[in-house]
């Protein structure tokens, strides 16, 4: 399954999807298109895991607890709840400096900040009226950490968001730890959550996003949580981990990136080290240059695929930022000061893959990230056709050197060996685009008898994420292929594994949709043929074939049967 972009700002791309082939949000109020675009344009943000667990730092009774994330030491360390709660008496983070943290985020090139308001342990980093188990009422610090950071973000013009766990190991009506944290949400916990959501959205100024996490709410509960947010702040982006497809943006798994195209807004969350998100005093922190490079590369991969990257820090119990983590952020920021124009406000790369690295699209610029410079110094941009590209220049190079781009039937090439690339990590070349950038999709050729076989294995798969909990597998809502066929009428035979009941789906040929009825068969391998026409005006470089649920369809809707292949034959040859 190929990773593929779905569009670029200000540029018409040959493979840009028709709007009718994408799922609609479920029937609740959603942020505006302008809000969603502003969220997508930020690209890089700071996650902060800070709480009582920061005091323990991955240690309990003088021993390391290496069973899982350190912010979950209450459960992972089998800590008696009353002993864990007593950490509140030690929570006095006098070195927590909200303005300095915002300044660090800015120095790192980060464009938003998300703070843990409440994690699974149930301790609240804000002055909630729902329980005294919070930083103001239960600690010697007696300050509202969420408010302090929200105010610092407001002073600096930094969008601010909060993380909120829908499970709670402390609240009497809450949950106990189970493996995977996919607890059902009790009625009492749901009511408690909604009350706190109203506090967070009502008392802390504009909230750019709310990062729900874990639990296994019912569809009604997920909708209730999302609606509670949007009732108070309609433009707050709700994370997909509110579950049941109620989020405004999809969230990947922890420290994960997608391997298929994603059409809705999405975010990849990463911790500095995969073993923990909260502070771990005994974490081995070495190879600073390697860690900086690792996170630059992650940022580039995520943004080139169309997503946002949120990178976590875990302050110590005294509120100070771990110097190593600050140094990593400064290193990423130094790279972004040179190359940031290739990250912020860009769109996903229009190529299936590039042998030298990655790309993003600006309004009138193609940005090329060189991860592995070819031995001959020549960059190949496959399948660019009917396009006009200017000379490429190396970002940050004051010499003014540029290199020309050549285009032939295979695509574009650029010899960059004369540019000052030596010693640079992930250097970026900016190539102006005059007008429309056309990228010819990879298309399946016809056999000698004129038939094209489109196997499901080789289709682009478009997936539903963030369904019924963290462990719920993604499902397919769309398959897409391209076929190298000319204008004309064709027969399309859909091969599928039948279910117990008849099913319906939509077949789109160059954007023209028709609904197809498929017979039941209880596991039988069946086929159904329909006719369609190639429209080269809609898709000039190859026939586009898609299968989706019947329009209109929504997030969470999936293809109703297992597709095996689609065969295409010119009409009259079957």
N, C-alpha and C positions, 0 to 999 in steps of 0.2 A: 504494500500500500504506500503510494508515494505521498510525500509531504508537498502540498501545493498551495500556492497563494490563491486568494479570492478577490483581489482587486488592489488598486493603488490610487492614492489621492491625486486628482487632477489628470490622471492618465487613463485612457481607455485601453484595457488589456483584452486580448483575443479570448481568454478563457474566463472572463468575468461572468459570474452566475446570473441567471435571470432571477429577479426577486421572487417569482412565484415558486421557485424550487427550494425555498428555505422555510424552516419552521417558524410559525408565529409564536410570540410569547403567550403564556396562559392568560386567561381573562381577568387580569387585575391591572391596576394603574402602574405604569412604568415610567422611568425617566425619559426625558425628551431625547430626540436624536442628537441635539447639540450637546447635551450632557454626556451621552454615550461616547460621542466623538472626542470630547475633551478628556474623558477618562482614558480612552484608547491612546490619545496623543502623549500622555505622560510617560509611558513606557517603563519607568524605573522608579521603584519606591522602597521605603524602609519599613520593615516589620520589626516590632519590638516585643519580645516576650519578657515580661517583668512581673514579679509577684513574690509571694512568700517562698516559693521554691528557689528564688534567687538567693535567699539567706542560706539555705542548706547547701546550695552549689553542688548538687550531686553526691553529697555525703550524708550519712546518718550514723550517729553514735560512733563517729570516727572512722567509718568504713565507706569505701566507695560503693555506690549503687550503680551498676552498669547494665541493669535490666530495663532497657527502654529509655525514653526521653527523660531528662532530668526534671523538666517541669511537671512530670507525672510521678514524682518520687513518692507521693502519698500512697499511690497504688502499687507502683513498681517495687518500692522498698518495703511493702507490707508495714507501713508506719501506722501506729495507733492514731486514729483521727484526733483524739484530744491532744496528743503530743505534737502533731503537725499544726493544729490550730494555735498551739502555744507559741509557734514561730511569730505570730503577730506581735507578741511582746518584745521581740527583737527587731522588728521591721522599723528601721529608722534611717532611710536612705538620704542622709544629709548631703551626699555628693551627687544626687540626682539634679541635673541642671537642664531644664527643658530648653532654654534658649541655646545652650551649647549643643544639645542633641539636634535641634533644628539646623543649627549652623553646620554641624557635621554632615547631616543629610544633604544640605545644599552643596557642601564641598565635594561630596561624593557624586553630585549630579542627579540626586534623587528628587523626584517631583511630587511625592506624597509620602505620608507617614501613617502607619496603622499600629495602634497600641492595644495590648491585651487589657480590656476592661474587666473581664472575668474569664479565667480558664476553668478547666474541669474541676479543679480543687475547690471551687466555689468562693474563693476569696475575691473580694471586689476592690478594684483599684480606683473606685469612685465613691462618692458619698451617697450611697443609695439609702432610701427610706425603707427598703424591703427587709433589711437585715442589718444588725450592727457589725456583721463580719466584713468590715471594710477599713480602708486606710485611715479614715477620719475618726471613727468610733472605737476601733480595736487596736490601734498602734500608737506608740509614742510619737510617731511622725506627725499625725493629726492633720495631714494635708490630702487634698483630693488630687491624686496624681493625674487622672484623666483631664481634669479641668486645667491643671497647670500646663500640661503639654498642649491641650487644645488652645489655650490662650497664647502660648508661645508660637504655635503654628499660625494663628490668626495675625499676630504681630508681624510675622515674616511673610505672609501671603502664601503659606504652604498648606495645600489641601490635607485635611486630617480625617482619619477614619478609626474605627474601633473594631477589635476582635471580641466576639462574644460566644462563649460555649453554651450550647443549649442543654448540656448535661451539667449536673452539679452534685459533687460528692459530699457537700456540707449541708445543703438545704434539707430540712426534714422531709419535704415532699419530693425530694430529688431522686438521685440514682446512686447506686453502688457501682464500683468498677466491674466491668466485664471485658474480656479480651476483645480488642478492636474498638471499644468505646461506642458500639452501635446500640446503645440503650434505647428502648422505647421511652418516650417522654410521658411522664405521668400527667394527669389533669392538673394536679397542684403545681407541678413544675412548669407546665405550659402557662398557667396564670401568672406565676412568679416571673417567668421570662418576659411576658408581654408587659408587665408592670415595669421591669427594668429597661426594656427597649424604649418605652415611653419616656423614662427618665433620661436615657442617653441621647435620644433624639430631641428631647424637649429642653434640656438644660445646658448643653455644651456647644451651642452654635452650630454652624453648618457642618454636617457629617458627610464627607465625600463618599465613603463606602462603609458598610458594616460587614464584617468578616465572620459570618456564622460558622460554627464548626461542630462536627461530630453529632452523636445521637442519631436516633432513627425515628424522627417524627412521622406522624401520619400525613397524608396529603393535606388534610384540613388544617393540621397544626402548622405545616410549612407555609401554607397560604396565609394563615393568621399572623405568623411572625412577619412575613414580607409586607402584608397589608398594614400592620402596626407601624412599620418603618415609613411606608409611603404616605400614610395618613398624616404624619407629622412633617415629613420632609420628602416630598414627591421626587426630588432629584437625587436622593441618596441611592447609590448603586449597592444592591444586595448581592452577596456572594452566593455562588451555586451551592455551597455547603449548607444552605438553609434546606436543601434537598427537595426531592419531588418536583424537580424542574422549575422551581419557583424563583431561581436567582436571575439577576440581571447580567451576570457574567459567570462564565464557567471557570471552575478552579481545578487545576490539575492535581494529581496526588502529590504528597510531600516530596520535594526534591525531584519532581518528574517533569518531563516535557512530552508533548504529543508527538506521535509518529504519523499522524494523518492530518489533513486539513481541518480547520475549525472555522466555521462561518460566523459564529457569534463572538462577542468580546470574551477574551479569556486571559487568565493570569496563571503564571507558574510561580509557586512559592518555594523558596529555598532557604535552608539554614546554612550558617557558615561552615558547620560540620554536620554530616548527615546523622550523627548519633544523638544530637540534642538540639533543642531550640532555646530552652532556658539555660541560664549560666551553669557551667560545669567547671568547678575549680581545678580539676585534674585533667582537663582536656589537653591533649598534646597539640601545641600550636607551633608549627614550624613551617619552613619553606614559604615565607611571606611572598616572595615574587611569584611562586607557583600558585598560591591561593588568589592573588590578584589576577593572574592570567586566567585561572579557572572561572572566575566570576565575570570577567570581560567576555570570555567565550560563551558562557551561559547566556549573558545578556544579549549578545549578538544572535545566538541561535534562536532565542525566544522571539526577539523583535523581528528577525528575518522571516519567521513563521507567522507573524501578525499578532503576537501576544504581548503582554506586560510582564515584567519580572519584578518580584518583590523579594528582597534579600533581608534576612533577619539578623539582628544583634540581640544578645542576651546580657543586659547589664548585671553587674554584681549586686549583692545584697545591699551594699551601701549606696547604690544608685550610679556608681561610676561605670563608664564604658570600658570594656577590656581593651587595652592599648593595641593589641594585635588586630582586633576587629576594626578599630578606628583606622589603623594603618592600611588595612585592606580597602576600606571605603575611600581613603585618600588616594590610594593607587588607582582604583577604578575611576575616581573623579579626575585624576590627572589625564587619563586616556580620553575621557569624555570631553574635557576642555578642548581637545584637538578634534575629536571625531563626533561630537554630540549632534551635529547637524544631520548625520547619517542615522541617528537613532530616534530623536524626538519628532513626533508628528509624521513619521513615515508609515508606509504600508508594507505588507509582506512582499517577499521577492516573487517575481513572476515566472520563475524557473522551477522545474521539478527538482533539480539539483545542479550544483556547480562543483567541478572537480577541484577548484582552488579554494573554495570557502563558501561565502554567503553573499546575499544582496538585500537591499531595501530600496523602496521607491519614495522619493520626495515628490514635490509638486511638479517640478520639471527637471528632475535629476535622478539618475540611477547611481546608487552607491554600491561599491564592490568591496567586500571585506576579504582580505587575503590571509587565509589561515595556512595554506600550504602553497608556496610559490612554485609553479612548474619549473622544471630544470631549464627549459628554454626561455623562460621569462614571458611566455605568451599566455594570456588569459583567453579562454574560449567561453563565449556566451551563446549557448545553443539555441537555435530556432528563432532568433530575432529576424524578422522580415519586414519589408515595406516601412522601414523606420529610419529616422535621421538622428544620428548621435554625434555630438560634438567631441572635441578632444578631452581626454581624461586628465585630471590633475590629482596629485597626492595631497590629501588634507594635511594641513600643518606645514607644508613645504613652502618656504618663503621665496624659493628660487624662481618660481613661476614656470617651471618646466611642465610641459604637457605632452601627451602622446595621442596620436590619432587612432581612430577606430575604423576597421575595415569590415564590410558586410558582404557575405557571399551566400550561396544557397544553403550552406550549413548553419549560418548564423553570423555572429560578430566575433572578431578577434582584436586583441590589443597587446602589443609588445611593450611591456613595462620595465624591461631590465635596465633602462637608463634612469628610471626614477630612484629616488633615495630611499630604498626599501630596507637596506641592510640594518639589522639590529632592531627593527621596529616590531612590536607584537601587534598582530591584527591591524596592519595599516589599511587605510581606506582610500579608494580612488573614486572620485566624483566624476560622473560622465553626464554632461547636459543632454537632455532629450528635447528635440524640437518637434512639438506636436504630439502625435499619438505613438505610443510604443506598442508594436504588435509582436506577440510571441506565439509562434505556431505550436499548438499542443502536440504531444506525442500521440500518433494515431495508429491504430491497427490496420495493416494492409490487407487487401482482399487476396484470397487464394486464386489459383488458376481458373477455377470455375465461377469466380466473381463473388464468392461467399466470404463474409467476415464473421469470425467467431470471437465474441466478447465474453471472456470467462470472468466470473465473479472474483476469482483470485487476483486478477490483474486490474480490477476496477479501482477507481478512487473511492474510498469509503468515507462517508460523513457520519459522525457518531453523536448520539445523545449521551451527555455526561451528567453527573450529579443527580442521579435518579433517587432510589429509595434508601440511600445511605452510602457510607464510604466504600463498603465492600460490594455494592451492587455493580455488576458489570455494565460497561457501555453497550449501547445497542445501535444498530445501523438504521438511519432514516433515509439514506440516499446512496445510490451507486451511480457513478458517472464514468463513461468511456468516450473516446473519440475514435472515429473510423474514417479511413482515407477513401472516401466515396464521393462521386460527383453528383451533380444535380439529377434528380429523378425520383421515381417511385420505387419503394422497397417493401418487402415483407419482413417483419420482425417476429421471430419465434422465441418466446420466453420459456426457458427451461427452469423448473422449480421443484422443490420438494413440497408436496401438498400437505395442508393441515387437515384437521378434522372437519372444518367448516369451509364453505366457499369464501374467497377473499377477493378484495379489489385493491388495485394500485394504479398509479398514473405512470404512463410512459411519455417521456418528453423527447421529441426529435427536433433538434435545433430550436428548442424553446416552444414548439407546438405540442400542446398537452392533449392526451386522450386517456380516458379511464378504461382499464382492462379488468374484466371479470375472470377470475381463476377458479377452476373447479376444485372441490374437496377431494381428498384421496388418502388421508390417514397415513402419511409417510411415503406415498408413492412418488416416483419421479415422473412428472407430467410436463406437457408442453402446451403452449397456447400461442397462436399466430394472429397478428394484426398487421394492417398496412399503415405506412407512413411515407412522408415525402421529405427529401433532402432540400434544405433551404440555404443556399450558399450566401444569401444576403444577410442572414442572421448569424451564421458561422462560416466565414469565408475560407478558412484553412482546413477544416475537417468537420465531418458530421459529429454533432454532440448528441449522445444518447444518455438519458437519465431515467432511473426508476425511483419513485418517491411514494409515500402514502398519498391517498386521494386528497386533492386540494379542496378547501384549505386544511392544512395540518399544522399541528402545534408541537412545541417542545415536548419530548417524551414519546411522541408517536413514532412508530417504527415500521419498517417494511413488514407486511403481514405474513410473508412466507420466506423460506430460505431460497435465494436465487442461486442458480448454478451457472447459467450463461444466457446470453442473448445471441441468436444467430440472425444475420442480415443477408438477404438475397435480393437481387434486382427483381422487381415484379415480372412475372412471366417465366421465371427460371425455376420456380419451385414445383 
